[in-house]
Amino acid sequence: AITSRLQRWEEKKVQVPVKNDPENDKGYIEWSLKPTFAGQALRVQDIMILRIIKDAGWKVPIYFAVTVSQSNRIGLDSYLDMQGLTFQLKSHKTSPVDQSMMHKNLMTQIGPDDWSTDFTMSGFNSPIDEEYKNWSREYLPGYMFRNLGNNKIYYNDQVIRLLQNYRSAYMQLAVTYYMDYQQEKRKKSPDEYVLIDLSEKAVSVLDQMRFNIPESTIPITSEDLHYQVARLYGDLNRKDSMKDILDELISMSGLSPSNKVEYANVYFRELDDTEMAINILSDLQNEYIKMENMVKIKGFSKGSVSTARWNRWQKAFPDIVSSLVYIYKSTSRYLEAEDVLVNWISRFPNDNNAKKLLEEVRSQD
């Protein structure tokens, strides 16, 4: 029976004794363990985790794979630190990321670069070579990323989805370095050497992530995550990499108009690509006008425009217009700015702020 694999449980504090840990003066770890099944029981796998922790007695390390969901870590998060593709259970409260171990494991390259695109077993097994280091009985840092950049290999959606966990590890480390970089930067007298070191570390982690898990074969499934990578590159003065990613993002189908406006402003403000920004925004403006005409003629229907889609575009339209006007004004293209404002006022004749802005633009002609 299903219930035979359950143990009745109410939320309570759980303690596990700890010995000889100078960072734990209480002599135990303690956390709140909530029921994991139907709000009233523990599953057998949760009982098993508790038993392993107690029986191990801190004599052997205990790890959770990064693919284990948070709900399956039974509330131990305060005692887990990320060390790469695993979380290690510590006998004291710890920070979420172990920078040193993360860097060692994620940045240690194992094997030649061409393993990424053309790995074969014949290149892996070398029992004659005394210097062979691709496998070991002892722990060695690093992971083997093989054939993830090989476009001749098919990766289905499930595999691609699971591989995002590996990207997540790199992103966690890069963001940790980035946050330290920002913290140092906010000081009254920041240390330039520390800033350079942290910036280079964050960028190198992002570069290694993109090399080991190339987007061309293992696409980033989250648009927000992809944009976050671009933002990190941009803030760390790697504008070329930021532009590469933005070019990929803007070419994707199904982007929301609001996100396209965001990307257009990045092209203008941070990448100095005025024409790209104008092209994106002008296309959005034209798309809105076409959609508006379709709604007037056909209304909302399957063959026309859905109400939800129209609402998204209506919400984005003011940002489309204001961004276009701002860019045209900033680049002294006042006639184009005037055209956009006239078009806007024809739709919203009571917008006095737009009228004042139009007068200001016309005074510049």
For each residue, the residues with C-beta under 8 A, 3 or more apart:
1: 4
2: 5 6
3: 6 41
4: 1
5: 2 43 44
6: 2 3 37 41 42 43 44
7: 41 42 44 47
8: 40 41
9: 12 33 35 36 40 41 42
10: 35 40
11: 32 33 34 35
12: 9 32 33
13: 30 31 32 33
14: 30 31 32 33 50
15: 28 29 30
16: 28 29 53 54
17: 27 28
18: 21 24 26 27 28 29 58 91 92
19: 27 58
20:
21: 18 24 58 91 92
22:
23: 91 92
24: 18 21 27 28 29 91 92
25:
26: 18 30
27: 17 18 19 24
28: 15 16 17 18 24
29: 15 16 18 24 79 91 92 93
30: 13 14 15 26
31: 13 14 75 76 78 79
32: 11 12 13 14 75
33: 9 11 12 13 14 42 46 50 74 75
34: 11 75
35: 9 10 11 38 39 40 41 42
36: 9 41 42 43 46 71 74
37: 6 40 41 42 43
38: 35 41
39: 35
40: 8 9 10 35 37
41: 3 6 7 8 9 35 36 37 38
42: 6 7 9 33 35 36 37 46 47
43: 5 6 36 37 46 47
44: 5 6 7 47 48
45: 48 49 72
46: 33 36 42 43 49 50 72 74
47: 7 42 43 44 50 51
48: 44 45 51 52
49: 45 46 52 53 74
50: 14 33 46 47 53 54 74
51: 47 48 54 55
52: 48 49 55 56 62
53: 16 49 50 56 62 89
54: 16 50 51 57
55: 51 52
56: 52 53 59 60 62
57: 54
58: 18 19 21 91
59: 56
60: 56
61: 88 89
62: 52 53 56 88 89
63: 83 86 87 88 89
64: 68 72 73 80 86 87 89
65: 68 85 86 87
66: 82 85 86 87 165 166 168 169
67: 162 165
68: 64 65 72 73 87
69: 72 73
70: 73 77
71: 36
72: 45 46 64 68 69
73: 64 68 69 70 76 77 80 87
74: 33 36 46 49 50
75: 31 32 33 34
76: 31 73 79 80 89
77: 70 73 80 96
78: 31 93 94
79: 29 31 76 89 90 91 92 93 94
80: 64 73 76 77 87 88 89 90 94 96
81: 87 88 90 94 95 96 97 98 101
82: 66 86 87 96 97 98 102 169 172
83: 63 86 87 88 98 101 102 105
84: 101 102 105 106 143 169
85: 65 66 105 143 165 166 169
86: 63 64 65 66 82 83
87: 63 64 65 66 68 73 80 81 82 83
88: 61 62 63 80 81 83 98 101
89: 53 61 62 63 64 76 79 80
90: 79 80 81 93 94
91: 18 21 23 24 29 58 79
92: 18 21 23 24 29 79
93: 29 78 79 90
94: 78 79 80 81 90 98
95: 81 98
96: 77 80 81 82 172
97: 81 82 102 172 173 176
98: 81 82 83 88 94 95 101 102
99: 102 103 173 176 177
100: 103 104
101: 81 83 84 88 98 104 105
102: 82 83 84 97 98 99 105 106 169 172 173 176
103: 99 100 106 107 173 201 205
104: 100 101 107 108 141 142
105: 83 84 85 101 102 108 141 142 143
106: 84 102 103 143 169 170 173 205 208
107: 103 104 204 205 208
108: 104 105 140 141 142
109: 113 142 208
110: 133 134 140 142 143 144
111: 115 119 123 124 134 144 146
112: 115 123
113: 109 116 211
114: 117 118 119
115: 111 112 118 119 123 144 145 146 147
116: 113 119 145 146 147 148 149 150 211 212 214
117: 114 147 149 150 151
118: 114 115 147 150
119: 111 114 115 116 123 124 146 147 150
120: 123 124
121: 124 125
122: 125
123: 111 112 115 119 120
124: 111 119 120 121 134
125: 121 122
126: 129 132 134
127: 132
128:
129: 126 132
130:
131:
132: 126 127 129 135
133: 110 136 140
134: 110 111 124 126 144
135: 132
136: 133 139 140
137:
138:
139: 136
140: 108 110 133 136
141: 104 105 108
142: 104 105 108 109 110
143: 84 85 105 106 110 212
144: 110 111 115 134
145: 115 116 148 166 212 213
146: 111 115 116 119
147: 115 116 117 118 119 150 153
148: 116 145 163 212 213 214 217 218
149: 116 117 211 214 216 217
150: 116 117 118 119 147 153 217
151: 117 216 217
152:
153: 147 150 217
154:
155: 159 160 163 217 218
156: 159 160
157: 160 161
158: 161 162
159: 155 156 162 163
160: 155 156 157 163 164 218 219 221
161: 157 158 164 221
162: 67 158 159 165
163: 148 155 159 160 166 167 213 218
164: 160 161 167 168 220 221 222 225
165: 66 67 85 162 168 169
166: 66 85 145 163 169 170 212 213
167: 163 164 170 171 209 213 220 225
168: 66 164 165 171 172
169: 66 82 84 85 102 106 165 166 172 173
170: 106 166 167 173 174 205 206 208 209 212 213
171: 167 168 174 175 209 225 228 229
172: 82 96 97 102 168 169 175 176
173: 97 99 102 103 106 169 170 176 177 205
174: 170 171 177 178 202 205 206 209 232
175: 171 172 178 179 232
176: 97 99 102 172 173 179 180
177: 99 173 174 180 181 198 201 202 205
178: 174 175 181 182 198 202 232 235 236
179: 175 176 182 183
180: 176 177 183 184 198
181: 177 178 184 185 195 198 199 202 236
182: 178 179 185 186
183: 179 180 186 187
184: 180 181 187 190 191 194 195 198
185: 181 182 190 195
186: 182 183 190
187: 183 184 190 191
188:
189:
190: 184 185 186 187 194 195
191: 184 187 194 195
192: 195 196
193: 196 197
194: 184 190 191 197 198
195: 181 184 185 190 191 192 198 199
196: 192 193 199 200
197: 193 194 200 201
198: 177 178 180 181 184 194 195 201 202
199: 181 195 196 202 203 236 237
200: 196 197 203 204
201: 103 177 197 198 204 205
202: 174 177 178 181 198 199 205 206 232 236
203: 199 200 206 207 233 236 238
204: 107 200 201 207 208
205: 103 106 107 170 173 174 177 201 202 208 209
206: 170 174 202 203 209 210 229 232 233 241
207: 203 204 210 211 241
208: 106 107 109 170 204 205 211 212
209: 167 170 171 174 205 206 212 213
210: 206 207 213 214 215
211: 113 116 149 207 208 214
212: 116 143 145 148 166 170 208 209
213: 145 148 163 166 167 170 209 210 218
214: 116 148 149 210 211 217 218
215: 210 218 219 220 226 248
216: 149 151 219
217: 148 149 150 151 153 155 214
218: 148 155 160 163 213 214 215
219: 160 215 216
220: 164 167 215 225 226 229
221: 160 161 164 225
222: 164 225 226
223: 226 227 249 252 255 259
224: 227 228
225: 164 167 171 220 221 222 228 229
226: 215 220 222 223 229 230 245 248 249
227: 223 224 230 231 245 249 259 262 263
228: 171 224 225 231 232
229: 171 206 220 225 226 232 233 245
230: 226 227 233 234 241 242 245 246 249 266
231: 227 228 234 235 242
232: 174 175 178 202 206 228 229 235 236
233: 203 206 229 230 236 238 239 241 242 245
234: 230 231 237 238 239 242 266 270
235: 178 231 232
236: 178 181 199 202 203 232 233
237: 199 234
238: 203 233 234 241 242
239: 233 234 242 243 270 271
240: 243 244
241: 206 207 230 233 238 244 245
242: 230 231 233 234 238 239 245 246 266 270 271
243: 239 240 246 247 271 273
244: 240 241 247 248
245: 226 227 229 230 233 241 242 248 249
246: 230 242 243 249 250 263 266 267 271
247: 243 244 250 251
248: 215 226 244 245 251 252
249: 223 226 227 230 245 246 252 255 263
250: 246 247 255 260 263 280
251: 247 248
252: 223 248 249 255
253:
254:
255: 223 249 250 252 259 260
256: 259 260 312 316
257: 260 261 284 287 288 312 313 316 317 320
258: 261 262 312 315 316 319
259: 223 227 255 256 262 263
260: 250 255 256 257 263 264 280 284
261: 257 258 264 265 280 281 284 316 319 320 323
262: 227 258 259 265 266
263: 227 246 249 250 259 260 266 267 280
264: 260 261 267 268 276 277 280 281 284 323
265: 261 262 268 269 277 323
266: 230 234 242 246 262 263 269 270 271
267: 246 263 264 270 271 273 274 276 277 280
268: 264 265 271 272 273 274 277 327 330
269: 265 266
270: 234 239 242 266 267
271: 239 242 243 246 266 267 268 276
272: 268
273: 243 267 268 276 277
274: 267 268 277 278 327 331
275: 278 279
276: 264 267 271 273 279 280
277: 264 265 267 268 273 274 280 281 323 327
278: 274 275 281 282 324 327 328
279: 275 276 282 283
280: 250 260 261 263 264 267 276 277 283 284
281: 261 264 277 278 284 285 320 323 324 327
282: 278 279 285 286 324
283: 279 280 286 287
284: 257 260 261 264 280 281 287 288 316 320
285: 281 282 288 289 320 321 324 340 343
286: 282 283 289 290
287: 257 283 284 290 291 313
288: 257 284 285 291 292 313 317 320
289: 285 286 292 293
290: 286 287 293 294
291: 287 288 294 295 305 309 310 313
292: 288 289 295 296
293: 289 290 296 297
294: 290 291 297 298 304 305
295: 291 292 298 299 300 304 305 310
296: 292 293
297: 293 294 304
298: 294 295 301 303 304 305
299: 295 304
300: 295 304 305 306 307 310
301: 298 304 305
302: 306
303: 298
304: 294 295 297 298 299 300 301
305: 291 294 295 298 300 301 309 310
306: 300 302 309 310
307: 300 310 311
308: 311 312
309: 291 305 306 312 313
310: 291 295 300 305 306 307 313 314
311: 307 308 314 315
312: 256 257 258 308 309 315 316
313: 257 287 288 291 309 310 316 317
314: 310 311 317
315: 258 311 312 318
316: 256 257 258 261 284 312 313 319 320
317: 257 288 313 314 320 321
318: 315 321 322
319: 258 261 316 322 323
320: 257 261 281 284 285 288 316 317 323 324
321: 285 317 318 324 325 340 341 343 344
322: 318 319 325 326
323: 261 264 265 277 281 319 320 326 327
324: 278 281 282 285 320 321 327 328 336 337 340
325: 321 322 328 329 337 340 341 357 361
326: 322 323 329 330
327: 268 274 277 278 281 323 324 330 331 333
328: 278 324 325 331 333 334 336 337 340
329: 325 326 332 333 334 337 361
330: 268 326 327
331: 274 327 328
332: 329 364
333: 327 328 329 336 337
334: 328 329 337 338 361 362 364 365
335: 338 339 365
336: 324 328 333 339 340
337: 324 325 328 329 333 334 340 341 361
338: 334 335 341 342 358 361 362 365
339: 335 336 342 343
340: 285 321 324 325 328 336 337 343 344
341: 321 325 337 338 344 345 354 357 358 361
342: 338 339 345 346 358
343: 285 321 339 340 346 347
344: 321 340 341 347 348 351 354
345: 341 342 348 349 351 354 355 358
346: 342 343 349
347: 343 344
348: 344 345 351 354
349: 345 346
350:
351: 344 345 348 354 355
352: 355 356
353: 356 357
354: 341 344 345 348 351 357 358
355: 345 351 352 358 359
356: 352 353 359 360
357: 325 341 353 354 360 361
358: 338 341 342 345 354 355 361 362
359: 355 356 362 363
360: 356 357 363 364
361: 325 329 334 337 338 341 357 358 364 365
362: 334 338 358 359 365
363: 359 360
364: 332 334 360 361
365: 334 335 338 361 362
